[in-house]
Amino acid sequence: MPSLDEFARQKLLALEQAHLRRTLVPTGRLNDLFVERNGRRLLSFSCNDYLGLAHHPALKAAAIAAIERHGVGAGASRLVTGDHPLYGELEQRLARLKGTQAACVFGSGYLANAGIAPALTGRGDLILIDELAHSSLWTGARLSRAEVLAFRHNDAGHVADLLKDHRTHRERALIVTEGVFSMDGDRAPLAELAALARDTDAWLMVDDAHDLDFASASNAGVQLCIGTLSKAIGAYGGYLCASQPVIDLVRNRARTLIYSTGLPPAVVAAAIAALDLIEREPERLKLPLAKARSFTRAAGLPEATSAIVPVVIGAAAAALSASKLLEAEGYLAVAIRPPTVPEGTARLRLSFSAAHPDAEIARLGAIVRTRILRNA
């Protein structure tokens, strides 16, 4: 048997040879647009701060004030003493934003996705999950111990077939998908999935982490609306919006909530400040999609349907080369490789912010069209 170190070396060598080894690269965010990386100042298109709020003065001021009043850490899990007073206001605001009765904030989006499905389903139940759903949603599905079946990406017909074949044998059924898919930027057919759920007495759970239309899931009839505070909100954490009984049950059963220390007060205060800004300046929500569509026109790509635009290259090595080409031009566009995306679909995953300058978007589009896609 090889030693642990030798095992690690062999695995790393295999990753290196396949152009799939990852390394951490210190990246300093200078403001809502630029980063410092490898000694260079780059305009980032690899950040999920869609509304440019993470560096907003109002969020910084709210975080500082919360530290002065409540300290740095929560000190315990929420069900012990970590449920500091700011949590209640944030959850009320999130429920209002999503159009639901109540909300529950988790320590991260991953913790929410990993904890909710096991809190609501178990042995003898059925979970149908989109094949391209985020890793955290798959983690939660598998931890539930329910029967887990994948359905073809955004294929409501396949969901209907699976429900027909498997629903009657299971006490409870849960359909799991994303509102906007994080690697492709496309949208789930929420209305069709919600109708299937109603017709078969199934439940529909949607991760809306990348959807800037905050009410789209609840308006479609989704019972379980998951979101994050770490992207458009500019802070950190995850949440579930649902009916009051469901939220009360999740607070009693979700292990990733029960056994995790509460979020720092500063983070919660910053999220509340971000919601204030969104309510006062709703026009911000439309800008990322408009910027993404400007880019797809310039690059000759299909029109964007969200703030995320994939530039699919194919081979991992070619995607890394494309990323380096853009870095030489002053842009940060990190290459996304398997297993995050399917084999043969390595890509540049570009995300657009309300703050991106139009001239830079046009220049980026021209470079992608003439120097990357033409050679892909």
FENPEQUI-V414687 format. One line per field, one symbol per residue. ss: DSSP state (H for helix, E for strand, C for the rest). phi: phi as a letter, one per 30 degrees, with the letter a starting at -180 (. if undefined). A space follows every 10 residues. Layout:
ss->???
phi->???
This chain:
ss->CCCHHHHHHH HHHHHHHCCC CCCCCCEEEC CCCEEEECCE EEEECCCCCC CCCCCCHHHH HHHHHHHHHH CCCCCCEHHH HHCCCHHHHH HHHHHHHHCC CEEEEECCHH HHHHHHHHHH CCCCCEEEEE CCCCHHHHHH HHHCCCEEEE ECCCCHHHHH HHHHHHHHHC CCEEEEEECE CCCCCCECCH HHHHHHHHHH CCEEEEECCC CCCCCHHHHC CCCEEEEECC CCCCCCCEEE EECHHHHHHH HHHCHHHHCC ECCCHHHHHH HHHHHHHHHH CCCHHHHHHH HHHHHHHHHC CCCCCCCEEE EEEECHHHHH HHHHHHHHCC EECCEECCCC CCCCCEEEEE ECCCCCCHHH HHHHHHHHHH HHHHHC
phi->.dddddeddd dddddedcic dcbdbebcdd adbcbcbhib cbddcbbcde cicdcdeddd ddddddddcc idcdiadddc bdcdedeedd dddddddcib dabbccdadd ddddcdeddc baejcbbcbe dcdeeddddd ddddiddcbd ceehcddddd dddddbddcb dbbbcbacdb ddccidcddd dddddddddc hccccbdcec cdcdcddddd jddbccbbcc cddicakbab cadddddddd dcbdddcdcb dddeeddddd dddddedddd bddedddedd dddddddddi ceedcadcbd cdckdddddd ddddedddcj ccbddcbedd bdeibeaccc bccecddddd dddedddddc ccddcd
